[in-house]
Amino acid sequence: MIDFTADWCPNCKANEALSLNITSTRELVDELGVVCLLADYTHRSPAIRSVMEKLGAPAVPLTAIFPAGRPNEPIVIDGTYLSGRLHEAL
């Protein structure tokens, strides 16, 4: 799972507080063996932007889940969301 975020993005901070950095998500991530990565777009990295565009969402916030059994079919969640949506995707 990759969390595309930026320090200047209030919606990113909302996702972090309400969905990503909460106990139930951490427990589910541990249970499922999810590897979590952070793509920090604070300084508008062209490389990170390129990946976001390939995922069909050229703006943050963006969360991409690459399932182990089908890594070429990522689950993309863009915009703000609640933990239930993330947990269902995981």
N, C-alpha and C positions, 0 to 999 in steps of 0.2 A: 504494500500500500504506500502510495506517495502522496504526501500532503503538500500541495503547491500553495505557498502563503507568502505574505509580505508584511513587514512591520507597519507599513502605512495603511494597511487594509483593515477597516473596522469589521467587515463581514468575516474576514479570516479569523480575527480575534474572537468573534462570536462563535464560529464553528469550533475553535479550540476550547473555549470555555464551556460550551453546551453539549458538544458531541465527541470531540477527539480526546481531550485531556481529562476524562472523567473515569471513575472507578469501573463502571460497568463496561466501558470500551476497553480499558486496559485488561480487565479480566478476560473478555472475549478474545482479544488479540493474543493473550498468553495461551488460552485454551486451544485456539486454532493454529498457533505457531506462525502468526503473521509477522512478516518482516516489515517494519515501518521505516520509511525514509522521509526526509524533509527537503523540499526543493524551495529554497529561500529566494524569492523573486524581488526582494527589497530593492536591489540595485538594478532591476530590469535586465537580467542576464539574457542575452540573445539565445544561448543554448537552452535555457529553461523555457523561454518563449516558444522556441521551435518545437519542443516536446509538447507543450500545451496546445499549440496549433494542430499538431498531428493527432491529438486526442479530441480535437473539435471544440475546444474551449480556450480561446486565446487570452483569458483573463483569470485572475485569482478572485475568490477562492476556488480551488479545484482539488478534488480528491480522486485519485485513480487507483483502482484495485486490480491487480494482475493475478487472477486465479492460477494456482499451481497447475491444474490440469488443462488450462487453456490460456496461457500467458499472452497469446496474440489477440485475445478478445477481452480487453480491459473493461471493467465497469467504471463508468465515469460519472461522478457526482459533482456538478458545478453549482455555484451560488451557495447560499446558506441552507442548512439542513439541521434537523434534529437527530439525536442519537439513534432513534428507531430506524431511520432510513439507512444510516451507516451500518448498523448491526445487521439489518436484513441483507444488505449488499455483501457483507463479510460472510 
